[in-house]
Amino acid sequence: MTKSFRCRDAGLVCRAQVTGETEEEVLGQAIAHAREVHGVDLTDSRTLARHAQSLIRDDGRPAPAGAGT
Ligand SMILES: [Zn+2]
């Protein structure tokens, strides 16, 4: 199973999505992406980093039907 992070989920107008095998890997890529593309260093703020981490989701696990949020 892979994990992914979508910039869009962070409220950014951005189609970028990073994926990885682990949360750490995805978070690392998300941090690099944010720094390079958005000029934001997530590591500047523990809150931002934690928020980004909370947005990482598991891929390959279809949302259960009828369990919508
Ligand atoms: Zn982005």
N, CA, C, O and the ligand as a Tripos MOL2 file, in Angstrom:
@<TRIPOS>MOLECULE
protein
  277   275    70     0     0
PROTEIN
NO_CHARGES

@<TRIPOS>ATOM
      1 N           0.8470   -1.1990    0.0000 N.3       1 MET1
      2 CA          0.0000    0.0000    0.0000 C.3       1 MET1
      3 C           0.8790    1.2450    0.0000 C.2       1 MET1
      4 O           1.9110    1.2930    0.6690 O.2       1 MET1
      5 N           0.4640    2.2230   -0.7400 N.am      2 THR2
      6 CA          1.2070    3.4770   -0.7470 C.3       2 THR2
      7 C           0.4110    4.5560   -0.0260 C.2       2 THR2
      8 O          -0.7910    4.4290    0.2100 O.2       2 THR2
      9 N           1.1070    5.5900    0.3040 N.am      3 LYS3
     10 CA          0.4760    6.7330    0.9380 C.3       3 LYS3
     11 C           0.6830    7.9430    0.0570 C.2       3 LYS3
     12 O           1.6470    8.0140   -0.7050 O.2       3 LYS3
     13 N          -0.2120    8.8800    0.1640 N.am      4 SER4
     14 CA         -0.0720   10.0420   -0.7020 C.3       4 SER4
     15 C          -0.4990   11.3100    0.0140 C.2       4 SER4
     16 O          -1.2370   11.2950    0.9990 O.2       4 SER4
     17 N          -0.0010   12.3980   -0.5280 N.am      5 PHE5
     18 CA         -0.3510   13.7060   -0.0050 C.3       5 PHE5
     19 C          -0.7120   14.5870   -1.1930 C.2       5 PHE5
     20 O           0.0100   14.6350   -2.1890 O.2       5 PHE5
     21 N          -1.8140   15.2690   -1.0760 N.am      6 ARG6
     22 CA         -2.2360   16.1770   -2.1370 C.3       6 ARG6
     23 C          -2.1980   17.6020   -1.6210 C.2       6 ARG6
     24 O          -2.7710   17.9250   -0.5800 O.2       6 ARG6
     25 N          -1.5180   18.4350   -2.3660 N.am      7 CYS7
     26 CA         -1.4420   19.8410   -2.0030 C.3       7 CYS7
     27 C          -2.8370   20.4370   -1.8510 C.2       7 CYS7
     28 O          -3.0940   21.2640   -0.9760 O.2       7 CYS7
     29 N          -3.7080   19.9990   -2.7130 N.am      8 ARG8
     30 CA         -5.0750   20.5240   -2.7200 C.3       8 ARG8
     31 C          -5.7370   20.3410   -1.3600 C.2       8 ARG8
     32 O          -6.5130   21.1840   -0.9100 O.2       8 ARG8
     33 N          -5.4130   19.2200   -0.7160 N.am      9 ASP9
     34 CA         -6.0070   18.9530    0.5870 C.3       9 ASP9
     35 C          -5.5240   19.9330    1.6500 C.2       9 ASP9
     36 O          -6.1570   20.1200    2.6890 O.2       9 ASP9
     37 N          -4.3910   20.5470    1.3600 N.am     10 ALA10
     38 CA         -3.8490   21.5240    2.3050 C.3      10 ALA10
     39 C          -4.4060   22.9200    2.0270 C.2      10 ALA10
     40 O          -4.0120   23.9010    2.6560 O.2      10 ALA10
     41 N          -5.3380   22.9830    1.0610 N.am     11 GLY11
     42 CA         -5.9680   24.2580    0.7780 C.3      11 GLY11
     43 C          -5.2310   25.0770   -0.2530 C.2      11 GLY11
     44 O          -5.5360   26.2510   -0.4620 O.2      11 GLY11
     45 N          -4.2460   24.4510   -0.9060 N.am     12 LEU12
     46 CA         -3.4820   25.1650   -1.9170 C.3      12 LEU12
     47 C          -4.0690   24.8930   -3.2970 C.2      12 LEU12
     48 O          -4.5440   23.7930   -3.5810 O.2      12 LEU12
     49 N          -4.0270   25.9040   -4.1370 N.am     13 VAL13
     50 CA         -4.4730   25.7140   -5.5090 C.3      13 VAL13
     51 C          -3.3100   25.0940   -6.2750 C.2      13 VAL13
     52 O          -2.5060   25.7870   -6.8980 O.2      13 VAL13
     53 N          -3.2490   23.7980   -6.2120 N.am     14 CYS14
     54 CA         -2.0970   23.0770   -6.7320 C.3      14 CYS14
     55 C          -2.5280   21.6360   -6.9840 C.2      14 CYS14
     56 O          -3.2100   21.0270   -6.1600 O.2      14 CYS14
     57 N          -2.1240   21.1070   -8.1210 N.am     15 ARG15
     58 CA         -2.5340   19.7580   -8.4720 C.3      15 ARG15
     59 C          -1.4940   18.7150   -8.0800 C.2      15 ARG15
     60 O          -1.6500   17.5260   -8.3580 O.2      15 ARG15
     61 N          -0.4560   19.1690   -7.4440 N.am     16 ALA16
     62 CA          0.6250   18.2410   -7.1230 C.3      16 ALA16
     63 C           0.1860   17.1720   -6.1250 C.2      16 ALA16
     64 O          -0.6020   17.4180   -5.2120 O.2      16 ALA16
     65 N           0.7260   15.9830   -6.3390 N.am     17 GLN17
     66 CA          0.4770   14.8830   -5.4180 C.3      17 GLN17
     67 C           1.7680   14.1160   -5.2790 C.2      17 GLN17
     68 O           2.4180   13.7950   -6.2740 O.2      17 GLN17
     69 N           2.1410   13.8230   -4.0590 N.am     18 VAL18
     70 CA          3.3300   13.0140   -3.8520 C.3      18 VAL18
     71 C           2.9210   11.7060   -3.1940 C.2      18 VAL18
     72 O           1.9870   11.6580   -2.3940 O.2      18 VAL18
     73 N           3.6310   10.6580   -3.5450 N.am     19 THR19
     74 CA          3.3190    9.3560   -2.9880 C.3      19 THR19
     75 C           4.5850    8.6970   -2.4690 C.2      19 THR19
     76 O           5.6950    9.0330   -2.8830 O.2      19 THR19
     77 N           4.4040    7.7680   -1.5700 N.am     20 GLY20
     78 CA          5.5440    7.0540   -1.0300 C.3      20 GLY20
     79 C           5.0820    5.8240   -0.2830 C.2      20 GLY20
     80 O           3.8860    5.5860   -0.1130 O.2      20 GLY20
     81 N           6.0520    5.0500    0.1580 N.am     21 GLU21
     82 CA          5.7360    3.8120    0.8540 C.3      21 GLU21
     83 C           5.4000    4.0610    2.3230 C.2      21 GLU21
     84 O           4.6420    3.3150    2.9420 O.2      21 GLU21
     85 N           5.9730    5.1070    2.8490 N.am     22 THR22
     86 CA          5.7640    5.3950    4.2680 C.3      22 THR22
     87 C           5.3600    6.8500    4.4500 C.2      22 THR22
     88 O           5.5560    7.6890    3.5710 O.2      22 THR22
     89 N           4.7910    7.1220    5.6160 N.am     23 GLU23
     90 CA          4.3710    8.4820    5.9210 C.3      23 GLU23
     91 C           5.5820    9.4230    5.9170 C.2      23 GLU23
     92 O           5.5030   10.5660    5.4690 O.2      23 GLU23
     93 N           6.6930    8.9080    6.4260 N.am     24 GLU24
     94 CA          7.9020    9.7280    6.4850 C.3      24 GLU24
     95 C           8.3640   10.1050    5.0830 C.2      24 GLU24
     96 O           8.7750   11.2380    4.8330 O.2      24 GLU24
     97 N           8.2890    9.1360    4.1710 N.am     25 GLU25
     98 CA          8.7260    9.3880    2.8090 C.3      25 GLU25
     99 C           7.8250   10.4180    2.1390 C.2      25 GLU25
    100 O           8.3020   11.3300    1.4640 O.2      25 GLU25
    101 N           6.5300   10.2630    2.3290 N.am     26 VAL26
    102 CA          5.5850   11.2010    1.7300 C.3      26 VAL26
    103 C           5.7720   12.5870    2.3190 C.2      26 VAL26
    104 O           5.7610   13.5890    1.6040 O.2      26 VAL26
    105 N           5.9430   12.6300    3.6240 N.am     27 LEU27
    106 CA          6.0990   13.9210    4.2820 C.3      27 LEU27
    107 C           7.3770   14.6150    3.7900 C.2      27 LEU27
    108 O           7.4000   15.8270    3.5760 O.2      27 LEU27
    109 N           8.4300   13.8220    3.6190 N.am     28 GLY28
    110 CA          9.6790   14.3850    3.1180 C.3      28 GLY28
    111 C           9.5040   14.9830    1.7350 C.2      28 GLY28
    112 O          10.0210   16.0620    1.4430 O.2      28 GLY28
    113 N           8.7750   14.2770    0.8880 N.am     29 GLN29
    114 CA          8.5320   14.7900   -0.4660 C.3      29 GLN29
    115 C           7.6260   16.0050   -0.4410 C.2      29 GLN29
    116 O           7.8050   16.9480   -1.2120 O.2      29 GLN29
    117 N           6.6540   15.9710    0.4530 N.am     30 ALA30
    118 CA          5.7420   17.1070    0.5580 C.3      30 ALA30
    119 C           6.5020   18.3470    1.0300 C.2      30 ALA30
    120 O           6.2610   19.4550    0.5520 O.2      30 ALA30
    121 N           7.4100   18.1460    1.9600 N.am     31 ILE31
    122 CA          8.2200   19.2610    2.4600 C.3      31 ILE31
    123 C           9.0750   19.8330    1.3390 C.2      31 ILE31
    124 O           9.1810   21.0500    1.1820 O.2      31 ILE31
    125 N           9.6870   18.9410    0.5580 N.am     32 ALA32
    126 CA         10.5270   19.3890   -0.5560 C.3      32 ALA32
    127 C           9.6920   20.1310   -1.5920 C.2      32 ALA32
    128 O          10.1060   21.1640   -2.1180 O.2      32 ALA32
    129 N           8.5180   19.5930   -1.8740 N.am     33 HIS33
    130 CA          7.6290   20.2240   -2.8480 C.3      33 HIS33
    131 C           7.1920   21.6110   -2.3700 C.2      33 HIS33
    132 O           7.2420   22.5800   -3.1280 O.2      33 HIS33
    133 N           6.7740   21.6950   -1.1370 N.am     34 ALA34
    134 CA          6.3060   22.9700   -0.6010 C.3      34 ALA34
    135 C           7.4130   24.0230   -0.6460 C.2      34 ALA34
    136 O           7.1690   25.2000   -0.9100 O.2      34 ALA34
    137 N           8.6280   23.5650   -0.3810 N.am     35 ARG35
    138 CA          9.7460   24.5030   -0.3610 C.3      35 ARG35
    139 C          10.0790   24.9730   -1.7800 C.2      35 ARG35
    140 O          10.3130   26.1570   -2.0200 O.2      35 ARG35
    141 N          10.0940   24.0250   -2.7060 N.am     36 GLU36
    142 CA         10.5110   24.3610   -4.0660 C.3      36 GLU36
    143 C           9.4380   25.1100   -4.8400 C.2      36 GLU36
    144 O           9.7320   26.0520   -5.5760 O.2      36 GLU36
    145 N           8.1990   24.6860   -4.6680 N.am     37 VAL37
    146 CA          7.1220   25.2370   -5.4950 C.3      37 VAL37
    147 C           6.4060   26.3850   -4.8120 C.2      37 VAL37
    148 O           6.0330   27.3650   -5.4570 O.2      37 VAL37
    149 N           6.2150   26.2660   -3.5090 N.am     38 HIS38
    150 CA          5.4140   27.2720   -2.8190 C.3      38 HIS38
    151 C           6.2390   28.2160   -1.9570 C.2      38 HIS38
    152 O           5.7170   29.1870   -1.4100 O.2      38 HIS38
    153 N           7.5190   27.9280   -1.8410 N.am     39 GLY39
    154 CA          8.3740   28.7930   -1.0500 C.3      39 GLY39
    155 C           8.0440   28.7400    0.4290 C.2      39 GLY39
    156 O           8.3150   29.6870    1.1680 O.2      39 GLY39
    157 N           7.4570   27.6290    0.8600 N.am     40 VAL40
    158 CA          7.0950   27.4620    2.2650 C.3      40 VAL40
    159 C           7.9280   26.3390    2.8570 C.2      40 VAL40
    160 O           7.9960   25.2390    2.3090 O.2      40 VAL40
    161 N           8.5490   26.6300    3.9640 N.am     41 ASP41
    162 CA          9.3280   25.5850    4.6180 C.3      41 ASP41
    163 C           8.5170   25.0060    5.7670 C.2      41 ASP41
    164 O           8.3980   25.6070    6.8350 O.2      41 ASP41
    165 N           7.9720   23.8410    5.5250 N.am     42 LEU42
    166 CA          7.1120   23.2200    6.5350 C.3      42 LEU42
    167 C           7.8710   22.9090    7.8180 C.2      42 LEU42
    168 O           7.2880   22.8120    8.8980 O.2      42 LEU42
    169 N           9.1760   22.7550    7.6760 N.am     43 THR43
    170 CA          9.9460   22.4150    8.8640 C.3      43 THR43
    171 C          10.1480   23.6290    9.7670 C.2      43 THR43
    172 O          10.6600   23.5080   10.8800 O.2      43 THR43
    173 N           9.7400   24.7980    9.2780 N.am     44 ASP44
    174 CA          9.8070   25.9910   10.1080 C.3      44 ASP44
    175 C           8.8080   25.9200   11.2480 C.2      44 ASP44
    176 O           8.9950   26.5180   12.3090 O.2      44 ASP44
    177 N           7.7590   25.1830   11.0020 N.am     45 SER45
    178 CA          6.6700   25.1690   11.9690 C.3      45 SER45
    179 C           6.2370   23.7460   12.2700 C.2      45 SER45
    180 O           5.8470   23.0010   11.3700 O.2      45 SER45
    181 N           6.3050   23.3810   13.5150 N.am     46 ARG46
    182 CA          5.8760   22.0520   13.9230 C.3      46 ARG46
    183 C           4.3790   21.8720   13.6120 C.2      46 ARG46
    184 O           3.9290   20.7860   13.2470 O.2      46 ARG46
    185 N           3.6360   22.9530   13.7660 N.am     47 THR47
    186 CA          2.2010   22.8810   13.5010 C.3      47 THR47
    187 C           1.9290   22.5790   12.0360 C.2      47 THR47
    188 O           1.0890   21.7420   11.7100 O.2      47 THR47
    189 N           2.6510   23.2710   11.1540 N.am     48 LEU48
    190 CA          2.4810   23.0470    9.7260 C.3      48 LEU48
    191 C           2.8720   21.6290    9.3510 C.2      48 LEU48
    192 O           2.1700   20.9620    8.5900 O.2      48 LEU48
    193 N           3.9810   21.1790    9.8810 N.am     49 ALA49
    194 CA          4.4520   19.8390    9.5590 C.3      49 ALA49
    195 C           3.4460   18.7990   10.0330 C.2      49 ALA49
    196 O           3.1670   17.8280    9.3290 O.2      49 ALA49
    197 N           2.9110   19.0040   11.2110 N.am     50 ARG50
    198 CA          1.9290   18.0540   11.7410 C.3      50 ARG50
    199 C           0.6460   18.0950   10.9190 C.2      50 ARG50
    200 O           0.0050   17.0710   10.6850 O.2      50 ARG50
    201 N           0.2880   19.2930   10.4880 N.am     51 HIS51
    202 CA         -0.9200   19.4250    9.6690 C.3      51 HIS51
    203 C          -0.7250   18.6760    8.3570 C.2      51 HIS51
    204 O          -1.6020   17.9300    7.9230 O.2      51 HIS51
    205 N           0.4170   18.8780    7.7360 N.am     52 ALA52
    206 CA          0.7030   18.1900    6.4790 C.3      52 ALA52
    207 C           0.6750   16.6850    6.6900 C.2      52 ALA52
    208 O           0.1470   15.9390    5.8660 O.2      52 ALA52
    209 N           1.2420   16.2550    7.7870 N.am     53 GLN53
    210 CA          1.2860   14.8180    8.0710 C.3      53 GLN53
    211 C          -0.1200   14.2610    8.2430 C.2      53 GLN53
    212 O          -0.4110   13.1340    7.8420 O.2      53 GLN53
    213 N          -0.9810   15.0670    8.8420 N.am     54 SER54
    214 CA         -2.3520   14.6030    9.0900 C.3      54 SER54
    215 C          -3.1360   14.4610    7.7920 C.2      54 SER54
    216 O          -4.1630   13.7840    7.7460 O.2      54 SER54
    217 N          -2.6360   15.1130    6.7300 N.am     55 LEU55
    218 CA         -3.3410   15.0690    5.4490 C.3      55 LEU55
    219 C          -2.9060   13.9010    4.5820 C.2      55 LEU55
    220 O          -3.4890   13.6380    3.5300 O.2      55 LEU55
    221 N          -1.8700   13.2030    5.0390 N.am     56 ILE56
    222 CA         -1.4010   12.0400    4.2820 C.3      56 ILE56
    223 C          -2.4360   10.9350    4.4080 C.2      56 ILE56
    224 O          -2.9200   10.6280    5.4970 O.2      56 ILE56
    225 N          -2.7580   10.3490    3.2720 N.am     57 ARG57
    226 CA         -3.7790    9.3110    3.2910 C.3      57 ARG57
    227 C          -3.2810    8.0360    2.6300 C.2      57 ARG57
    228 O          -2.3590    8.0470    1.8140 O.2      57 ARG57
    229 N          -3.9140    6.9510    3.0050 N.am     58 ASP58
    230 CA         -3.5680    5.6760    2.4000 C.3      58 ASP58
    231 C          -4.2050    5.5590    1.0270 C.2      58 ASP58
    232 O          -5.3850    5.8590    0.8440 O.2      58 ASP58
    233 N          -3.4040    5.1160    0.0640 N.am     59 ASP59
    234 CA         -3.9420    4.8240   -1.2550 C.3      59 ASP59
    235 C          -4.3570    3.3650   -1.3070 C.2      59 ASP59
    236 O          -4.0110    2.5650   -0.4370 O.2      59 ASP59
    237 N          -5.1000    3.0450   -2.3390 N.am     60 GLY60
    238 CA         -5.4380    1.6430   -2.5560 C.3      60 GLY60
    239 C          -6.4260    1.0960   -1.5620 C.2      60 GLY60
    240 O          -6.6340   -0.1140   -1.4710 O.2      60 GLY60
    241 N          -7.0240    1.9780   -0.8320 N.am     61 ARG61
    242 CA         -8.0770    1.5340    0.0820 C.3      61 ARG61
    243 C          -9.3390    2.3110   -0.2650 C.2      61 ARG61
    244 O          -9.5340    3.4320    0.2050 O.2      61 ARG61
    245 N         -10.1740    1.7270   -1.0700 N.am     62 PRO62
    246 CA        -11.3690    2.4410   -1.5210 C.3      62 PRO62
    247 C         -12.2370    2.8540   -0.3520 C.2      62 PRO62
    248 O         -12.3850    2.1150    0.6220 O.2      62 PRO62
    249 N         -12.7940    4.0140   -0.4570 N.am     63 ALA63
    250 CA        -13.6890    4.4630    0.5940 C.3      63 ALA63
    251 C         -14.8930    3.5270    0.6520 C.2      63 ALA63
    252 O         -15.5110    3.2370   -0.3730 O.2      63 ALA63
    253 N         -15.2190    3.0640    1.8340 N.am     64 PRO64
    254 CA        -16.3790    2.1690    1.9630 C.3      64 PRO64
    255 C         -17.6480    2.8540    1.4780 C.2      64 PRO64
    256 O         -17.9000    4.0170    1.7930 O.2      64 PRO64
    257 N         -18.4260    2.1340    0.7250 N.am     65 ALA65
    258 CA        -19.6670    2.7030    0.2150 C.3      65 ALA65
    259 C         -20.5940    3.0390    1.3760 C.2      65 ALA65
    260 O         -20.7740    2.2450    2.2990 O.2      65 ALA65
    261 N         -21.1610    4.1980    1.3090 N.am     66 GLY66
    262 CA        -22.1250    4.5710    2.3270 C.3      66 GLY66
    263 C         -21.5050    5.1080    3.6010 C.2      66 GLY66
    264 O         -22.2120    5.4750    4.5390 O.2      66 GLY66
    265 N         -20.1900    5.1520    3.6330 N.am     67 ALA67
    266 CA        -19.5280    5.6470    4.8350 C.3      67 ALA67
    267 C         -19.0210    7.0640    4.6180 C.2      67 ALA67
    268 O         -18.0470    7.4960    5.2360 O.2      67 ALA67
    269 N         -19.6850    7.7600    3.7490 N.am     68 GLY68
    270 CA        -19.2300    9.0970    3.3980 C.3      68 GLY68
    271 C         -19.1960   10.0320    4.5810 C.2      68 GLY68
    272 O         -19.9360    9.8780    5.5520 O.2      68 GLY68
    273 N         -18.3190   11.0020    4.4700 N.am     69 THR69
    274 CA        -18.2040   11.9620    5.5590 C.3      69 THR69
    275 C         -18.9670   13.2180    5.2120 C.2      69 THR69
    276 O         -18.9970   14.1600    6.0040 O.2      69 THR69
    277 ZN          1.8620   22.2480   -4.3540 Zn       70 ZN70
@<TRIPOS>BOND
     1     1     2 1
     2     2     3 1
     3     3     4 2
     4     3     5 am
     5     5     6 1
     6     6     7 1
     7     7     8 2
     8     7     9 am
     9     9    10 1
    10    10    11 1
    11    11    12 2
    12    11    13 am
    13    13    14 1
    14    14    15 1
    15    15    16 2
    16    15    17 am
    17    17    18 1
    18    18    19 1
    19    19    20 2
    20    19    21 am
    21    21    22 1
    22    22    23 1
    23    23    24 2
    24    23    25 am
    25    25    26 1
    26    26    27 1
    27    27    28 2
    28    27    29 am
    29    29    30 1
    30    30    31 1
    31    31    32 2
    32    31    33 am
    33    33    34 1
    34    34    35 1
    35    35    36 2
    36    35    37 am
    37    37    38 1
    38    38    39 1
    39    39    40 2
    40    39    41 am
    41    41    42 1
    42    42    43 1
    43    43    44 2
    44    43    45 am
    45    45    46 1
    46    46    47 1
    47    47    48 2
    48    47    49 am
    49    49    50 1
    50    50    51 1
    51    51    52 2
    52    51    53 am
    53    53    54 1
    54    54    55 1
    55    55    56 2
    56    55    57 am
    57    57    58 1
    58    58    59 1
    59    59    60 2
    60    59    61 am
    61    61    62 1
    62    62    63 1
    63    63    64 2
    64    63    65 am
    65    65    66 1
    66    66    67 1
    67    67    68 2
    68    67    69 am
    69    69    70 1
    70    70    71 1
    71    71    72 2
    72    71    73 am
    73    73    74 1
    74    74    75 1
    75    75    76 2
    76    75    77 am
    77    77    78 1
    78    78    79 1
    79    79    80 2
    80    79    81 am
    81    81    82 1
    82    82    83 1
    83    83    84 2
    84    83    85 am
    85    85    86 1
    86    86    87 1
    87    87    88 2
    88    87    89 am
    89    89    90 1
    90    90    91 1
    91    91    92 2
    92    91    93 am
    93    93    94 1
    94    94    95 1
    95    95    96 2
    96    95    97 am
    97    97    98 1
    98    98    99 1
    99    99   100 2
   100    99   101 am
   101   101   102 1
   102   102   103 1
   103   103   104 2
   104   103   105 am
   105   105   106 1
   106   106   107 1
   107   107   108 2
   108   107   109 am
   109   109   110 1
   110   110   111 1
   111   111   112 2
   112   111   113 am
   113   113   114 1
   114   114   115 1
   115   115   116 2
   116   115   117 am
   117   117   118 1
   118   118   119 1
   119   119   120 2
   120   119   121 am
   121   121   122 1
   122   122   123 1
   123   123   124 2
   124   123   125 am
   125   125   126 1
   126   126   127 1
   127   127   128 2
   128   127   129 am
   129   129   130 1
   130   130   131 1
   131   131   132 2
   132   131   133 am
   133   133   134 1
   134   134   135 1
   135   135   136 2
   136   135   137 am
   137   137   138 1
   138   138   139 1
   139   139   140 2
   140   139   141 am
   141   141   142 1
   142   142   143 1
   143   143   144 2
   144   143   145 am
   145   145   146 1
   146   146   147 1
   147   147   148 2
   148   147   149 am
   149   149   150 1
   150   150   151 1
   151   151   152 2
   152   151   153 am
   153   153   154 1
   154   154   155 1
   155   155   156 2
   156   155   157 am
   157   157   158 1
   158   158   159 1
   159   159   160 2
   160   159   161 am
   161   161   162 1
   162   162   163 1
   163   163   164 2
   164   163   165 am
   165   165   166 1
   166   166   167 1
   167   167   168 2
   168   167   169 am
   169   169   170 1
   170   170   171 1
   171   171   172 2
   172   171   173 am
   173   173   174 1
   174   174   175 1
   175   175   176 2
   176   175   177 am
   177   177   178 1
   178   178   179 1
   179   179   180 2
   180   179   181 am
   181   181   182 1
   182   182   183 1
   183   183   184 2
   184   183   185 am
   185   185   186 1
   186   186   187 1
   187   187   188 2
   188   187   189 am
   189   189   190 1
   190   190   191 1
   191   191   192 2
   192   191   193 am
   193   193   194 1
   194   194   195 1
   195   195   196 2
   196   195   197 am
   197   197   198 1
   198   198   199 1
   199   199   200 2
   200   199   201 am
   201   201   202 1
   202   202   203 1
   203   203   204 2
   204   203   205 am
   205   205   206 1
   206   206   207 1
   207   207   208 2
   208   207   209 am
   209   209   210 1
   210   210   211 1
   211   211   212 2
   212   211   213 am
   213   213   214 1
   214   214   215 1
   215   215   216 2
   216   215   217 am
   217   217   218 1
   218   218   219 1
   219   219   220 2
   220   219   221 am
   221   221   222 1
   222   222   223 1
   223   223   224 2
   224   223   225 am
   225   225   226 1
   226   226   227 1
   227   227   228 2
   228   227   229 am
   229   229   230 1
   230   230   231 1
   231   231   232 2
   232   231   233 am
   233   233   234 1
   234   234   235 1
   235   235   236 2
   236   235   237 am
   237   237   238 1
   238   238   239 1
   239   239   240 2
   240   239   241 am
   241   241   242 1
   242   242   243 1
   243   243   244 2
   244   243   245 am
   245   245   246 1
   246   246   247 1
   247   247   248 2
   248   247   249 am
   249   249   250 1
   250   250   251 1
   251   251   252 2
   252   251   253 am
   253   253   254 1
   254   254   255 1
   255   255   256 2
   256   255   257 am
   257   257   258 1
   258   258   259 1
   259   259   260 2
   260   259   261 am
   261   261   262 1
   262   262   263 1
   263   263   264 2
   264   263   265 am
   265   265   266 1
   266   266   267 1
   267   267   268 2
   268   267   269 am
   269   269   270 1
   270   270   271 1
   271   271   272 2
   272   271   273 am
   273   273   274 1
   274   274   275 1
   275   275   276 2
@<TRIPOS>SUBSTRUCTURE
     1 MET1         2 RESIDUE 1 A MET
     2 THR2         6 RESIDUE 1 A THR
     3 LYS3        10 RESIDUE 1 A LYS
     4 SER4        14 RESIDUE 1 A SER
     5 PHE5        18 RESIDUE 1 A PHE
     6 ARG6        22 RESIDUE 1 A ARG
     7 CYS7        26 RESIDUE 1 A CYS
     8 ARG8        30 RESIDUE 1 A ARG
     9 ASP9        34 RESIDUE 1 A ASP
    10 ALA10       38 RESIDUE 1 A ALA
    11 GLY11       42 RESIDUE 1 A GLY
    12 LEU12       46 RESIDUE 1 A LEU
    13 VAL13       50 RESIDUE 1 A VAL
    14 CYS14       54 RESIDUE 1 A CYS
    15 ARG15       58 RESIDUE 1 A ARG
    16 ALA16       62 RESIDUE 1 A ALA
    17 GLN17       66 RESIDUE 1 A GLN
    18 VAL18       70 RESIDUE 1 A VAL
    19 THR19       74 RESIDUE 1 A THR
    20 GLY20       78 RESIDUE 1 A GLY
    21 GLU21       82 RESIDUE 1 A GLU
    22 THR22       86 RESIDUE 1 A THR
    23 GLU23       90 RESIDUE 1 A GLU
    24 GLU24       94 RESIDUE 1 A GLU
    25 GLU25       98 RESIDUE 1 A GLU
    26 VAL26      102 RESIDUE 1 A VAL
    27 LEU27      106 RESIDUE 1 A LEU
    28 GLY28      110 RESIDUE 1 A GLY
    29 GLN29      114 RESIDUE 1 A GLN
    30 ALA30      118 RESIDUE 1 A ALA
    31 ILE31      122 RESIDUE 1 A ILE
    32 ALA32      126 RESIDUE 1 A ALA
    33 HIS33      130 RESIDUE 1 A HIS
    34 ALA34      134 RESIDUE 1 A ALA
    35 ARG35      138 RESIDUE 1 A ARG
    36 GLU36      142 RESIDUE 1 A GLU
    37 VAL37      146 RESIDUE 1 A VAL
    38 HIS38      150 RESIDUE 1 A HIS
    39 GLY39      154 RESIDUE 1 A GLY
    40 VAL40      158 RESIDUE 1 A VAL
    41 ASP41      162 RESIDUE 1 A ASP
    42 LEU42      166 RESIDUE 1 A LEU
    43 THR43      170 RESIDUE 1 A THR
    44 ASP44      174 RESIDUE 1 A ASP
    45 SER45      178 RESIDUE 1 A SER
    46 ARG46      182 RESIDUE 1 A ARG
    47 THR47      186 RESIDUE 1 A THR
    48 LEU48      190 RESIDUE 1 A LEU
    49 ALA49      194 RESIDUE 1 A ALA
    50 ARG50      198 RESIDUE 1 A ARG
    51 HIS51      202 RESIDUE 1 A HIS
    52 ALA52      206 RESIDUE 1 A ALA
    53 GLN53      210 RESIDUE 1 A GLN
    54 SER54      214 RESIDUE 1 A SER
    55 LEU55      218 RESIDUE 1 A LEU
    56 ILE56      222 RESIDUE 1 A ILE
    57 ARG57      226 RESIDUE 1 A ARG
    58 ASP58      230 RESIDUE 1 A ASP
    59 ASP59      234 RESIDUE 1 A ASP
    60 GLY60      238 RESIDUE 1 A GLY
    61 ARG61      242 RESIDUE 1 A ARG
    62 PRO62      246 RESIDUE 1 A PRO
    63 ALA63      250 RESIDUE 1 A ALA
    64 PRO64      254 RESIDUE 1 A PRO
    65 ALA65      258 RESIDUE 1 A ALA
    66 GLY66      262 RESIDUE 1 A GLY
    67 ALA67      266 RESIDUE 1 A ALA
    68 GLY68      270 RESIDUE 1 A GLY
    69 THR69      274 RESIDUE 1 A THR
    70 ZN70       277 GROUP 0 **** ****
